[in-house]
Amino acid sequence: MIVGPSKALFMDEISTGLDSSTTFQIVSCLQQLAHISESTILVSLLQPAPETYQLFDDIILMAEGQIVYHGPKSCIMSFFESCGFKCPGRKGDADFLQEVLSKKDQRQYWSRTEEGYNFVTVDQFCDKFKASQSGQNLAGELSKPYDESKGHKNALSFSIYSLSKWDLVKACFARELLLMKRNAFIYITKAIQLGLIAAITGTVFLRTHMGVDRIHANYYMSSLFYALLLLMVNGFPELAMAINRLPVFYKQRDYYFYPAWAYAIPSFILKIPVSLVESVAWTSISYYLIGYTPEASSNIIKVPVCCLILSNDGGCFNLWHIDISSHASIWRFHNSSCTFA
């Protein structure tokens, strides 16, 4: 969820179940994101590794529901030294900060040997932090009214999408093109299959000398109905792929990655060349074998008609219903109703 207009990210226990190397890589990526995009990222970690601890700019040390320290990482050790506790060289800073607040482990870090040791509670640490220079600076900053003129121009986002409409269309267009390249085998197989069926259909309805009358009209109508039914069924494999992609689409749409129209328009446009190739393959093989009107204009008119039929059920027309139905079962029933209507 890093991609978006948000300038502040809050993450809780992101290292749970991860090894130290993976945690370091993730925090390193977050550090670069915060520095490059000037974002604020608050991460909660339990016993981070020393190299992971060094990636942070500021430290918020909490215990018993209170903030013991909140300030630059470079000043936190000096604060505890002023309280009488010093981190030995053999100890990591992160481990020291956790153990110095523990009643069991606090004594070993007491550095004022000439003075008697008494357990320092969390409340006492909080009072000392408020009295320190870092605590006073923090309290002074919080007491001042916020100057809106110093706010970042993107602090408030007035658009639910992080990109412009044109960029959203280009991103969805590039993704749809990549998916078509991955599924190129399916489209090639469909075109070859359609060409073979067109040749078989031409031999079944082979009537090159049929008359244009009521008796032979049934043959023409039968071939047209068969072509209509076959072209619609030819797009069913794409329906299965579209339905399988619906859960991802719903998730990304609900998180405002892009609107439904930005998802549908590229898919519709990219399917037009595929439908055109398939319609040309079908018409060029079956048209004259069946014995339709020999004029070239009639043949040319049939090509876009077949293209529209393929586009309707080939994964283009059905995508217009995505934003209407929020569940795959409703969408599947709606699309089937439109197809057989």
C-alpha positions in Angstrom: 0.0 0.0 0.0 3.0 2.3 -0.4 1.9 3.4 -3.9 -0.6 6.2 -3.4 -0.9 9.9 -2.3 -0.3 9.1 1.4 2.7 11.0 2.9 2.5 9.2 6.3 2.7 5.4 6.8 2.2 3.7 10.1 3.5 0.1 10.4 3.2 -2.2 13.4 5.4 -5.2 14.0 6.5 -5.6 10.4 9.3 -8.0 11.4 7.1 -10.7 12.8 8.0 -14.0 11.2 10.9 -12.5 9.2 14.6 -13.1 9.7 17.0 -10.2 10.4 18.3 -10.1 6.8 14.8 -9.7 5.3 13.8 -7.1 7.9 16.9 -5.1 7.1 16.1 -5.1 3.4 12.5 -4.0 4.0 13.5 -1.2 6.4 16.3 -0.1 4.1 13.7 0.2 1.3 11.5 2.2 3.6 14.3 4.5 4.5 15.1 5.3 0.9 11.4 5.9 0.3 11.1 8.3 3.2 14.2 10.3 2.1 13.3 10.4 -1.6 9.6 11.2 -1.3 10.0 13.2 1.9 7.4 11.0 3.6 7.0 10.1 7.3 7.2 6.4 8.2 6.5 5.2 11.7 7.6 1.6 12.3 7.1 -0.4 15.4 9.8 -3.0 16.0 10.6 -5.4 18.8 14.3 -6.1 19.4 15.6 -5.0 16.0 19.1 -6.0 14.8 21.8 -3.4 15.2 22.1 -2.8 11.5 18.3 -2.3 11.2 18.3 0.1 14.2 21.0 2.3 12.5 18.6 2.9 9.5 16.2 5.1 11.6 16.5 8.8 11.9 14.4 9.3 15.0 13.6 7.0 17.9 10.4 6.7 19.9 11.0 4.6 23.0 7.9 3.4 24.7 7.3 1.5 28.0 4.2 0.9 30.0 2.1 2.9 27.6 4.3 6.0 28.0 6.9 7.7 25.7 10.2 7.6 27.4 12.1 9.3 24.6 11.2 10.9 21.3 13.9 12.5 19.3 17.0 12.1 17.1 18.7 8.7 17.3 22.1 10.5 17.8 20.9 12.0 21.1 19.2 9.0 22.8 22.4 7.5 24.2 23.5 10.8 25.7 20.1 11.2 27.4 20.5 7.9 29.2 24.1 8.7 30.1 22.7 11.9 31.8 20.4 9.6 33.7 23.3 7.5 34.9 23.2 4.6 32.5 25.8 3.8 29.9 25.7 1.2 27.1 28.8 -1.0 27.1 30.7 -1.6 23.8 29.7 -5.3 23.7 26.0 -4.4 23.7 23.8 -3.2 20.8 22.0 0.0 21.2 18.6 -1.5 20.6 19.1 -4.2 23.2 20.4 -1.7 25.7 17.3 0.6 25.2 15.0 -2.3 26.0 16.9 -3.7 28.9 17.6 -0.4 30.6 13.9 0.0 31.3 13.6 -3.5 32.8 13.9 -3.8 36.6 15.7 -7.1 36.2 18.5 -5.8 33.8 18.8 -2.1 34.7 21.4 -2.5 37.4 24.2 -3.8 35.1 24.2 -0.5 33.1 24.5 1.8 36.1 27.6 3.9 35.5 27.8 6.1 38.6 29.5 3.7 40.8 30.3 6.4 43.4 26.6 6.8 43.9 24.2 4.2 45.2 21.9 2.6 42.7 18.2 2.9 42.9 15.8 1.6 40.3 14.7 4.3 38.0 11.0 3.8 37.0 9.5 4.6 33.7 7.7 7.6 35.2 11.0 9.0 36.4 12.5 8.5 32.9 9.6 10.4 31.4 10.0 13.3 33.8 13.7 13.5 33.1 13.0 13.5 29.3 10.5 16.3 29.7 13.1 18.3 31.6 15.8 17.6 29.1 16.6 19.9 26.1 15.1 17.4 23.6 11.9 17.2 25.6 11.6 20.9 25.9 12.2 21.4 22.2 9.5 18.8 21.4 7.1 20.4 23.8 7.8 23.9 22.3 7.1 22.6 18.8 3.9 21.0 19.8 2.7 24.1 21.6 3.0 26.3 18.6 0.0 26.6 16.3 0.5 25.0 12.9 1.5 27.3 10.1 -0.5 26.2 7.1 1.8 28.1 4.8 4.6 25.7 5.6 2.6 22.6 4.8 3.5 20.5 1.9 1.3 21.0 -1.2 0.5 17.2 -1.2 -0.3 17.1 2.6 -4.0 17.0 1.7 -5.0 15.0 -1.3 -8.1 16.0 -3.2 -8.0 13.1 -5.6 -8.7 9.5 -4.6 -6.2 8.3 -7.2 -2.5 8.9 -7.1 -2.1 9.4 -10.9 -3.9 11.5 -13.5 -6.6 9.9 -15.7 -4.2 9.6 -18.7 -1.5 8.0 -16.6 -4.0 5.5 -15.2 -5.1 4.6 -18.7 -1.5 4.2 -19.8 -0.6 2.0 -16.8 -3.7 -0.3 -17.4 -2.9 -0.3 -21.1 0.7 -1.5 -20.5 -0.5 -4.2 -18.1 -3.2 -5.5 -20.5 -0.7 -5.6 -23.3 1.7 -7.6 -21.1 -1.1 -10.1 -20.3 -1.9 -10.4 -24.0 1.7 -11.3 -24.8 1.7 -13.9 -22.0 -1.5 -15.4 -23.4 -0.5 -15.1 -27.1 -0.7 -18.9 -27.4 -4.4 -18.8 -26.7 -5.1 -16.2 -29.2 -3.1 -17.9 -31.9 -4.8 -21.2 -31.2 -8.2 -19.6 -31.4 -7.4 -18.0 -34.8 -6.1 -21.3 -36.2 -9.1 -23.2 -34.8 -11.5 -20.7 -36.3 -9.9 -21.0 -39.7 -10.1 -24.8 -39.6 -13.8 -24.7 -38.5 -14.5 -22.1 -41.3 -13.1 -24.5 -43.9 -15.2 -27.4 -42.5 -18.3 -25.1 -42.4 -17.7 -24.2 -46.0 -17.8 -27.8 -47.0 -20.9 -28.5 -45.0 -22.8 -25.6 -46.6 -21.2 -25.9 -49.9 -23.8 -24.5 -52.3 -22.0 -22.4 -54.9 -25.0 -22.5 -57.2 -27.9 -22.0 -54.8 -30.6 -19.8 -56.0 -31.8 -16.7 -54.1 -35.3 -18.0 -53.3 -37.4 -19.1 -50.3 -36.3 -22.7 -50.7 -32.6 -22.0 -50.5 -33.0 -19.2 -47.9 -33.0 -21.8 -45.1 -29.5 -22.9 -46.0 -28.2 -19.3 -45.9 -30.0 -18.7 -42.6 -28.7 -21.9 -41.1 -25.1 -21.0 -42.1 -25.5 -17.5 -40.6 -27.0 -18.8 -37.4 -24.2 -21.4 -37.1 -21.6 -18.7 -37.7 -23.2 -16.4 -35.1 -23.3 -19.2 -32.5 -19.8 -20.4 -33.3 -18.3 -16.9 -33.1 -19.9 -16.3 -29.7 -18.7 -19.6 -28.3 -15.2 -18.9 -29.6 -14.9 -16.1 -27.0 -15.7 -18.3 -24.0 -12.0 -19.0 -23.1 -11.5 -15.3 -22.5 -14.5 -15.2 -20.3 -12.9 -17.7 -17.9 -9.7 -15.7 -17.8 -11.7 -12.5 -17.2 -13.6 -14.1 -14.3 -10.4 -15.4 -12.7 -9.0 -11.8 -12.7 -12.0 -10.4 -11.0 -10.8 -10.9 -7.4 -7.6 -8.9 -8.2 -9.6 -6.2 -9.9 -12.1 -5.8 -7.0 -9.2 -5.5 -4.5 -7.3 -3.0 -6.6 -10.4 -1.0 -7.4 -11.5 -0.9 -3.7 -8.1 0.4 -2.8 -8.4 3.1 -5.5 -5.6 1.9 -7.7 -7.7 2.8 -10.7 -11.4 3.3 -11.7 -13.3 0.6 -13.5 -13.3 2.5 -16.8 -9.5 2.7 -16.8 -9.5 -1.1 -16.6 -12.2 -1.7 -19.3 -11.1 0.7 -22.0 -7.6 -0.7 -22.7 -9.0 -4.2 -22.7 -11.6 -3.2 -25.2 -9.2 -1.5 -27.5 -6.5 -4.2 -27.4 -9.1 -6.9 -28.2 -10.2 -5.2 -31.4 -7.2 -6.3 -33.5 -7.6 -9.8 -32.3 -11.3 -9.9 -33.2 -10.5 -8.3 -36.6 -8.0 -11.0 -37.4 -10.4 -13.8 -36.4 -13.3 -12.3 -38.3 -11.1 -11.9 -41.5 -10.0 -15.5 -41.1 -13.6 -16.7 -40.8 -15.0 -14.6 -43.6 -12.3 -15.1 -46.1 -12.5 -18.9 -45.9 -16.3 -19.5 -45.5 -17.9 -16.6 -47.4 -17.4 -17.8 -51.0 -17.5 -21.5 -50.1 -21.0 -21.1 -48.8 -22.1 -19.0 -51.7 -23.2 -15.7 -50.3 -23.6 -12.6 -52.5 -20.4 -12.4 -54.6 -20.1 -8.6 -54.4 -17.0 -7.5 -52.6 -19.0 -4.9 -50.6 -21.1 -7.5 -49.0 -18.0 -9.4 -47.9 -16.4 -6.3 -46.5 -19.6 -5.5 -44.5 -19.6 -9.0 -43.0 -16.1 -8.6 -41.6 -17.0 -5.8 -39.1 -20.2 -7.6 -38.2 -18.2 -10.7 -37.2 -15.7 -8.5 -35.4 -18.5 -7.0 -33.3 -19.8 -10.5 -32.4 -16.3 -11.6 -31.4 -15.8 -8.4 -29.4 -19.1 -8.9 -27.6 -18.2 -12.2 -26.1 -14.4 -12.2 -26.5 -13.6 -10.4 -23.3 -14.5 -6.8 -24.3 -18.2 -6.3 -23.9 -18.3 -8.2 -20.6 -15.8 -5.9 -19.0 -18.3 -3.0 -19.2 -20.3 -4.8 -16.5 -17.5 -5.0 -14.0 -18.3 -1.8 -12.2 -22.0 -2.7 -12.0 -21.7 -6.0 -10.2 -19.4 -6.4 -7.1 -19.4 -10.2 -7.0 -18.2 -12.7 -9.6 -21.4 -14.8 -9.4 -23.7 -11.7 -10.2 -21.3 -10.6 -12.9 -21.3 -14.1 -14.5 -25.1 -14.3 -14.5 -25.4 -10.7 -15.8 -23.0 -11.4 -18.7 -24.7 -14.7 -19.6 -28.1 -12.9 -19.7 -26.7 -10.2 -22.1 -25.0 -12.8 -24.2 -28.0 -15.1 -24.8 -30.4 -12.1 -25.1 
